[in-house]
Amino acid sequence: MPEPTPVPITAPLPADRPIARRGLLVGTAATALTLGTVSFAAADEGGTRAGTVRGVLPPGAPDYVYLPVDVPRGVAEIAVSYTYEKTPVPAGTQGNALDIGVFDERGTELGGPGFRGWSGGARSSFFIRGDEASPGYLAGPVRAGTWHIALGPYTVAPEGLPYEVTVTLRSGPTAPTPRPGYPPQRAKGRGRAWYRGDCHLHSVHSDGGRTPAEIAAGARTAGLDFINSSEHNTTSAHGAWGGLWGDDLLILTGEEVTTRNGHVLALATEPGTFIDWRYRARDNRFGRYAKAVRRAGGLVVPAHPHATCIGCHWKFGLGEADAVEVWNGAYTPEDEIALAEWDNSLVAASRSSTPWVPAMGNSDAHREPDRIGLPQTVVLAEELSREAIVAGIRAGHSYIAESSAVSLSFGVSDGRGQHAGIGERLRAPGDDTPVAVRLEVIGAPDCTAHFVTDQGTLFTSTLPKSGTGTAEWRTTPANAAYVRAEVRHPATVPGLPGALAALTNPVFLEG
């Protein structure tokens, strides 16, 4: 692999305390490269040391390039800023994009304790000190040792990616680190009920434009009962929700693990749980981190699996998934593809005890005009708690709605009084036993109801103009291995289905 072009470090401030780079390359790996170490002289009390490193990353650069920085004792704050050239490129060619983060003296080992923050391409500078840090970064002591600035060349132009990184160390006493105010794991709720949530949201702690307070206010306006903090590759927002929860709003903590082969929600993990993202599908490491999510009490949920942005398309399969996000934000053809792929996965589980992967939907809202709660997952849970919501999503006892105005009731029954609801199995006496399917809809004017089975859509009914109505159909286990409901708006493109207003998880039928 070509080496980055070495450029001398600029004169530090003040000039009598130079910093030096000891060698160009310390080591290389298939997906990572480590540059030579930057060293600072010991800091005087109250003093400031700064230096700049310049280089060029070539096309084909590894996923992560680490710039080691030897931090002496007595440092109270480390600050980093960076720039890079966005070289003009021909049409159809990727230009330059460079992400950034940092690991402390505990190292860059995958899944290790050294992670101190990541902002991707959302900001051009950050700082860390004992009592505070930039959004996306974790406050705490700046201990002596070798820190690593992590550069992530997301895309590189054919001419290469020229970059410049400036490191500033400020000496002084270490400020005490406040204890994070993590959200409680239970809210008052309504006992056993259907609870509405949006589990894919971004704030200023990654690439979003809203503060946590604005997200909490938006969630209440959208009629949500719970939300999940899901910043890209960082847990810094977990402790940023102080005072924003309440009897009416449960706040879960998680992470959007943003790999180069797709994004996955680590949903409702223990507060402070960091899940590493620095691997690809070919590295055969994802299973390790999926297990780490579950050990932390969370769910593994591939996000927008058919998104077309670079690195967004999910390539790890559904073998480790606890649920899958089939509807992401305003409904698009990408969601239609994700829905079809998910429906195909139901067939394998329809006639056996093979686990199936439930569907969910989230807004992925970043900033205005993104609507928080478009869509939302409505979960049947025993109470409004982290444990109960996780259990309801995992079991598939949920449906997806475009807003809190839309409510569904869906289930099947046979003539012997047996009934099964969303995410359950109806065990009828025989394959030819008549089964009644019933859908009740509120809040979907000008929409149609569709019953979908392993054969496809077998029944369609127009709902009343008011949007409140009932659709009923009869089938048998022999004719339908499962049945699920869709509520759709009128089609706007001839030959293509209309956008979803709501979608249920399936009910499985057994003879």
N, C-alpha and C positions, 0 to 999 in steps of 0.2 A: 504494500500500500504506500502511496507517495507520502512523504513527510510534510507537515506544515512548514511553511517558509519562515525561518527564524528572523526576527527583527529585534535589534537591541532595545532594552528597556530604557525609557526616558529617564532623565535625571530626576531623582526623588527630591522631596522637600523635607528637611533642609538638605543641602548637598553634602554636608560632612557626614551624613549617616547613609551610605549607599545601600541599595538593595542589589542583589546579584542573582542571575539565573545560572544554576549549575548544570549545564548540559541541556541538550534539546529534548531528547526522548529518554524517559525512564523505562517505559515498557509499552507494549502494544498487545491488543487482543482482538478477537474477531469483531467485537462491537464496541470497543473502548480503546482510547489512547491516552497516555499520560505524558504531559509535557514536563520539561525540566522545572525544578523547584525554584520558587521565588522566595528570597530570604530578606528579612528586615533585621536591622541592628536592634539591640535592646532599646525599648522605648523609655524615655524619661517621663517622670510623673507630669501629667498634664500636657505632654507633647503629642504631636501628630506626625505620622510618617505616611507617605503616599508614593506610589509608583505605578507605572503604566507598562503593560505588555502588549505588543502588537504582533500579528501573524496573519497567515492566510491558510484557510482550510481548503483542500483541493476537492474536486468532484470525487465521489466515492469515499469521502471521509467517514469514519466510524460514527455510530449513533451518538456516542458520548465522548467528549474530550475533556480531560481533567487537568486543571492548572493548580499544582500544589503551591501552597503558601505557608511558609514557616512563620508561625505566630509566636512572638516572644512572650515572656511573662509580663504581667502588669497591663495588659490591654483590656480596656473597658468596652470598646466598640470596634467592630469591623464593618466597613462600608465598601460596597462594590458598585461600580457603574460600568456600562459597556455600550459600545456602538459597533455597527457593522455596515458595510456598503451594500446597498440594494442595487446591484449592477443591472442595467437594462438588459433584457434578454429577448430573443426572437419570440414571436407568437407561438404558443404551444410548448414552450420550454419553461421549466420551473426556475424561479429566481431564488434569491437568498432569503433564508429565514433562520434565525438563531435563537434558541431558547437558553435559559440560564437558571442555575440553582447553586446550592452549596452544601457540603458535608463538613463536619467538624473534625477534630483531631482523632475521633474514634474510627475514622476510615470510611471508605466507599464500598465496603463489602455489600453484596446484594442482600437485602433484608436485614442488614446490620443496624447498630444503634446510632450511626454517625449522621443520619439525615437531619438537616437544620432548615431546609426550605427550598421551595421551587416556585418560580413565577412564570416559567415558560417564556413566551414572548410578550407577556402582558405589561411588563414594566422594564425600564432601562436602568434602574438602580435599586439597591436595597441596602438595609443596615440591620445589624443584630447587636443588641446589648442586653445586659442583665434584666432590665425592667421592661423592655419594649423591643419590637422588631417590625419591619415592614410587613404588610399583609402578604401572606404566603410563606412567611418565615417564623421560626420559633424563637421566642425570647429566651435568654439564659446566659450564663457566663461564657465569655470568650476565653476559653482555656488555652494554655500554651500547647503547642504541638503543630503538626502539619495539617492544615485545613485544605480542602479541595474545592475550587470553584468548578462547577460542572457546566460545560457548554454542550448544548444539544443542537447540532446542525440539522434542522428539520428538513430543509432543502438547500442545495448548493448549486449555484449557477455554473455554466461550463467554464467560466473564467476563474472560478474559485470564490471563496468567501473571505474577504479581508475583515479582520476584527480588531478591536482595541478594548482591553480590559484595564480599568484603574482600580487599585486596591488602596484603601485608606485605613490605617489603624490609629485609634485614639486611645492613649493610655490614661490610667486613672483607676480609682477604686471601682469594684464591681457592684452595681446596683442590685438589690435583692430582687429575685424573680417572683412576681405575684403568683399565687396559686390559681390555676385556671378554674373558671366557674362553669363547669360542664352542666348541660341541661339534665334535669331529673328524668328518670326512665319511666315515669308514669304520670298521666294527667287524670283529672277527675272523670272525664268521659261520661258515657251513658250506659255503662254496663255492657252486656252483649248487644252489639249494634253494628251497623254498617258505618265505617269511618272512611273519610275521604283524605287522600294524601297525594303529595307531589314529591317524589323521591330523587329528582334530578334538577338541582338548582345551583346557580353560580353567583357568587358575590365578588366584592373587590378583593377577596382573598385568593382568587385565581384570575380568570379573564372576564369576570362579570362587572357590571357597572353599578349594581345596587349594594348598599350596605346590608348587614344582617338585619338591622331594624327595619329597613325598607322591605326586605323579603318577608319578615314576619308580618308586617302590616298588609302586604299584598296577599299573603296566604289567608289571612282572616277575611279580607275582602272577597277572595275567591271561594269562601265557604269551606276551607280545608280544616281538617282536624289534626293532621300531622304533616310534617315536612322532614326531609333528610338533607343534611349538609353534604354536598358532593363536589368539593373543589378538585381541580386537576392536580393530582400527585402531591397533595399536601394536606396536613391535618390542622393547619393554623387556625381555621375557623371554628374548630370544635369548642374552644373556650371563649368564643366571641359572642355568645348568645345570652349573656347575663341579663336577666330581667325581661327577656323577650318571650319566654314561654308563659304558660298560664293554665288554668283549669280547662281552657278551651283549645289549647294548642300544645301538642307534643312535638318536641324537636329531637330528631334522631341525628346521629353523627355518622359520617362515612367518608368516602373518597371516590372520585372518578379516576380509576387507574388507567392512565392514558399511555398505552404502549404504541409501538410502531406498527402493530398488526391489529389494532382495534382498541376500543375503550370498554371498560367494564366497571359497573357500580359495585363498590364494596359497601353494601347498604346496611345501615344500623349496626355497625361495629361498636365495640366498647370505645368510649371517648378516648382520644389520644392514640388509637391504633393506626400505625402507618403501614401501608401495603406498597411494596416496591413495584416499579413499573418498567425497569430497565432490562427488558428481554423481548424476544420475538417468538412467534409460534415454533420456529425451527429449533429454538434452544431447549424445548421440552422442559420448561420451568414453570409454566403457568399452574400446573396442578399443585405445586408446593404453595403458591400464594393463594389459590382458591381454598386450600385447607386452612391457611392462616386466617382468612376471612371468616370461615365457619368457626374456628376456634375462638375467635373474638365475638362470637354470637351473631354474626351478620350473614347476609345473603350475597351470592355471586350472581350478578345480573348484567349480561352483555347489553351494552347501550347502543342504540341506533345501528344495528348490525350491518345494514346495507347503505350507510352514509357514504357519499362519494368523496369526501375530503380526504386528503392524503393521510394514510395511517389510521383512518376511522373505520374501515370495513373490517368486520370481525372475522378473524381467521383461525381462532382457537377451537371452534366447534362448540357444541352444547353439552358435551359430556360432563363438564364440571358446573354447569349452570343450575342455579336454584329457581330462576325465572329468567325471562328474556323481555327486553323492552321492544315491543313490536310497534309502538306508536310513540313518536318523539316530536313534540311540538305540534304546530299546525300540520294537518294531514297532507302528505305528499306521496308521489309514486314510490319513494324509498320505503315508506311505511307499508304500502301495499305489497311490495316484494317481501318485506320482513314478515308480514302477516301470512302470506302464502307459504313461506318456508317453515314458519312455526306450525301452521296447520298440517303440513306434511309430516312433521315430527310426531304429531298426535297419533298417526296411524300405527306406528310401531308399538305404542303403549296401549292401544285400544282393546286388544284381546288378551292381554296378559297383565301380570302384576309389575311389569317394567315401569319404573318411575317415569313420569311425564313432566315436562317443563311448562309451568304456567306462564301466561302472558301478563305484562303490565304496561302501563303507559305513563309518561311523565313529560313535563314541559321543556326541560333543558333550557329554561329561561335564563338569559344573561343580563338583559337590559331592556328598557323601553325600545320598541313596542312589544317585546316578547311578553306573553301573558302567563303569569304564574297560574298553574292549575289547568292549563290547556295542553294535554289532557290531564286527567287525574285518575288514580287507581282507587276504587272503592272496595274496602276490605271488610269482610265479616270477621270481627274479633270479639273475644270474650270481654275485653276491656280496652281502654285507650292506654296501652303500655307498649314499650318496645318489644317485650317478649311476645305479647299477644298479636301485635301487628306483624311481626316476623313470621309467626306461626300461620297466620291467615294467608299471607302472600305465598309462603312455601307450599301450603296445601292447595292453592289455586282457588280459595274461597273469595273470589274477587271479580270485579268487572271494571271496565275502563269507560269513562264518560268525558265528553268534551267540556263540561262545566258542571257546577253544582246544581244547575237547573234540571239536569237529566238524571232520572232515577229509573232503575230497572228492578224487576223481580222475575226470576227465571227458574224453572224447574220441570221435572218430569214425574209421572206417577203411573202405576199400573192399576188394574181393576181390583187388586187385593189390598189396597191401601198403602202400598209401598211408595215412598217419595224420595227423590234425590234432588239436591240443589246444586248450585254452581260449584264445580270442583269435586263432586261426589260421583259414586257409581250406583246405578240402579240394578239390582240383581233380580230379574224377572224369572218366573217359573220356567219359561221356555223361550226359544228363539223367535217363535211366532206370537208371543204374548203382546197384545196391543198396549202401546205406551202413549199416553197423552203428554204433549209438550205444550207448555204455556209460558208466554212472555207478557208481562205487564210493563208498559212504558209511560213515563211522565216527562214532559218537557222536550219533545222532539217534533215540532210542527213540520209538516210537509216532508216527512221522512217515511221510509219503508222498513219493514222488519223482514229479516232473512234468517232462516234456519239452515245451518251449514252442518253437513255430516262428512264422514270419510269418503262419500261419493261426490261431494260438492254441495252446492246450494239446492235443496230439494223443495223448499217452500218459501214463498215471498208473499207478503201482505202489506197493503197500503194502510198506514196509520191515519187516524182522523186529522183534519186540518189543525185541530187544537194541539196535536202532539201528544195527547193522552189517550191511550187505547190498549187493546189486548189482541194478541195474535195466538191462535191455537192450531195445533196440527197433531196428527196421529201417525205413529210409525211402529216398528218392531225392532228388537235387537238384531234380527236377521238383516234388516234393511238399513240400519244405522248403528255403527259401532260406537259412535258418540254423536252428540248434537250440541251445537253452541249457537248463540244468537248474535246477529249484527243488526244495528240500526244505522241506516245510511241516508245522507242527504241526496237530493236529485243529482243525477249525473250531469256534468258540465261538458264532458268530452264524449262524443258519440262512440259507443263500443267499449267505454271504460266505466267501471262502477263509480258511483258517487262517493264522496268523502264520508268517513265514519262519523257518526254522532255518538255511538256507543258500541261496545263489544264485550261479550262475556267469555269467560273460560268455559270449557266444555263440561257436560255431564256425560259420563260413560254408561253405555247400556250393555248388560250381560244377560244372556239367556241361560 
